[in-house]
């Protein structure tokens, strides 16, 4: 299964609580912190919810 890298590019403070919790659930801790996840529909849904706060790129194997 392909992997994707998710990097936070904008602060979640000042946004709704569910968006802050979504960023936290993705495993992102601070600004410019990047995490890798498998590309699943559940992860894509989380990314869609906070798409204005993160940058997504595919990881080359």
N, C-alpha and C positions, 0 to 999 in steps of 0.2 A: 504494500500500500504506500502511495506517495506521502512524503512529509512536507509540511509547510512551516515556515518560520514566521512568528508573530512578534512584532516590535511595537511597544507603546511610543507614540510620537506626540501625544497631547495628554495633559493631566486629566484625571477622572474627577478631581475635586471640582465642585460646582455643578456636577451632573447628577442625575437621579441615582438613588441608592441601588436600584437594580443594575444600572450600568457599572457602578463601582464594584458591585459584587461579581458581575460577569468578568470584568478585567481580573479581579482577584481569582476567580474560578479558573481562568485560563492559565494561572500561575505566574502572571506578570506582577512584579513587586515594585519596581521604580520606573521612572522615565528612562527610555532607551534600553530597557531590559528586554531581551529577546528570549523566547521559548520556542521549542519545536514540538509539534503535535502531528499525529497522523491526520490525513485529510479525510475526515468523516463528516456526514451530514450534521451531526451534533455540534462539532467544532465550527463548521461553517455557519450554523445558526447563531452561535455565540459571537462569532466575528461580525456577522451582519448587524447584530444589535449594537456593537460598539465600533462600527466601521469608521467613524469619524475620529476615533482615538488611536487607532492602530494602523500599522502598515503590514501587509502580508506578502510573502514571497515564497516561491517553491524552492525546496532544498534539492540540490543536485547530488546524486549519489555517486 
